[in-house]
Amino acid sequence: MKASALTARGLQYDRRMMLVDENGLFLTQREHPKLALFKTEMEAENIVISSTGELGMSLVKVPLDPVRGNEVHTTVWSDSCLAFEFSEVANAFFSRKLNANVRLVYMPEDSHRYVDPNYAEQVIYAFSDGFPILVIGSASLVDLNKKLQKRGSNETMNWDRFRPNIVVSTELPFVEDKWKEMCIQHLIFKVVKPCSRCVMTTINQTTAAMGKEPLRTLSTYRTVDHKVLFGQNVINLSHVGEIHVGDMVEVKSIEC
């Protein structure tokens, strides 16, 4: 995609769907690395979800703007969220692939989940871990891969390990650590806190194999209060608009 609409919850369609177990508890690659073997692609008014690798090649299509189905009370970390099921067809597809009873759900507009009030008041978001938008500077990944190389690693980390919404072209590694407010076109974004990284970054997004990198290397120089930090959590102060690949990013204020 070369552009994305911006909403109060972050980028349009981002993290609005989620897999849950029979109790409504969210499922992630932390416990199910094979989720990496599902790939998505937008096609007209649908999202095409394909299974790959050892899961076998097949696909299911779900609408970008689905009709409201059966309501499901879901749990994401400590948050309870109202969602609804897409369809029995989608549920059957994922249940068969994962050999478990799972459901694909969607967060509707009237389901409000709020970020930690210690960082922002009354800011809603979808099913992401803690904040609606993740920003990383390009030089930070370049720096990480150089360090991996020096430590004798044969792996090169790609952006899919970190899942940023916005990658900003930067010259200095981790310059984004000092950003407090940034502007893209006329849209204002507030940088609220660093993103602490978990075991999901160690999962190869092509094979679903788990390793020790990049957490092992990042922990040698990016650990603060026992947390490994990479990227910045951001909230959208403008609520609506559109951003494009190649847009100029202006840093409005930084930490002294």
CORTAMO-V427232 format. One record per pair of residues at least 24 apart in sequence whose C-alpha atoms are under 6 Angstrom apart, sorted by the first residue. I is the first residue (numbers start at 0). J is the second residue. Records with the same first field share a line. If there is no record, write none. Layout:
I: J + J
This chain:
1: 243 + 244
2: 242 + 243
3: 241 + 242
4: 240 + 241
5: 239 + 240 + 241
6: 238 + 239
7: 238
8: 123 + 124 + 131
9: 131 + 132
14: 125 + 126 + 127
15: 105 + 106 + 125
16: 104 + 105
17: 103 + 104
18: 102 + 103
19: 101 + 102
20: 101
21: 101
23: 73
24: 73 + 74
25: 75
29: 199
32: 207
33: 207
35: 204 + 207
81: 110
82: 106
132: 164 + 232 + 233
133: 163 + 164 + 231 + 232 + 233
134: 163 + 165 + 166 + 230 + 231
135: 166 + 230
136: 166 + 167 + 168 + 169
137: 167 + 168 + 169
138: 169 + 170 + 171 + 172
139: 172 + 173
160: 200
177: 253 + 254
178: 253
179: 252 + 253
180: 251 + 252
181: 249 + 250 + 251
182: 248 + 249
183: 248
186: 237
187: 236 + 237
188: 234 + 235 + 236
189: 233 + 234
190: 233
191: 232 + 233
192: 231 + 232
193: 230 + 231 + 232
194: 228 + 229 + 230 + 231 + 232
195: 226 + 227 + 228
196: 227 + 228
